[in-house]
Amino acid sequence: MPGYALIAVVAGVALFALTTELTRRRRLSERYSILWFATAVGVFAVGVIPGALDGIARLLGIAYAPAALLLVAFLFSLALILHLSMVVSQMTEQMTRLAQTVAIMRSENPHAVAQEEPDLNAVADETGLTRRGRLN
Amino acid sequence: MPKRLAVMPAFNEGSAIARVIEELYEHRPDFDVAVVDDGSRDKTAAVATKAGARVLSLPFNLGIGGAVQTGFIYAAEAGYDVVIQVDGDGQHDPQQIEAILAPLLADKADVIIGSRFIDGGTFAHAAHRRFLIGVFARLVSFATGQRFTDTSSSFRAYNRRAIEICAEDYPQGFLESVESTVTLSRYGLRMMEVPVTIRQRQAGTTTLSLGRTITHTIKVCIAIAIGALRASHRKAS
């Protein structure tokens, strides 16, 4: 087994384990865990299937196999960043709407106009939530 | 009697806003005032509440577009028929409100923009800023197919139809007044400019260095292009 294959196998297994653990602890939502499980399997496959990397390189018409790996990794990273930018944009829009709704609701409740910032820790204690939003 | 609301976006205007609100109530008792406090760190909200305005306090800074839209959402929900947008820094003279209100009430257009540059309007401004505003006006005129002289004016009046559209979709980009002119026009709203006189700012300063002027210009061009593309896409769908 060539060196790169060993690295790919180890990285694939590690990524799989890490994704499992993060999902279990709710640090990563199920929606994104699927993407990372698939990536882990892909990395693992490059390591265990002999000639997989060379096959991909030939398919893409790239003479030097590691360059094919870099190309795929780079394109994957770009796509992921674009996707995350879209998620951030959508969340910003939702947050804006939420802030606007809060502003209008606060003005309708005279007690809230006192402008006191809520103590988030106290709120968390009352609701049985920690600051991270997980159940104690 | 139609319900009328003056929407006043404010960010750290605590020193000037009380006078602006009082002056507005004094000259226009027919208007309610809603101050949108855009996450100010000073006493803007407290001062405005004391002056008798309804204060919509955003929990954090959204920027001018998000702040102005908050006023429109409130106006739409509370059933206002007319909204005028007034700056919280006192540069819009309440005595000029009649100029932008009259053509709206006469149903000459859905949105009336108070222009500093058509005949009858006056404004003392640095030459390079004046030039820049002229360039933007040409770009917006090109994008909308209607002649505009002052697209960065935030002294405006809106009727119910325009209020509902703005509550639903108001540009959140870097330059809401330029962008919104294009967007609203693309929604098929009738726009009209009338001459107004703008006062010098009571507080705060607008400084535009050369570097900022250039980035500002680029942003405006992008904003206009995107505004035009987006609205035509909306029309199609």
Interface residues (C-beta under 8 A of the other chain):
Chain A: E93 T96 A99 Q100 T101 V102 A103 I104 R106 S107 V113 Q115
Chain B: V36 D37 A45 A46 T49 R54 V55 L56 S57 L58 P59 F60 L62 G66 Q69 T70 I73 Y74 E77 Q172
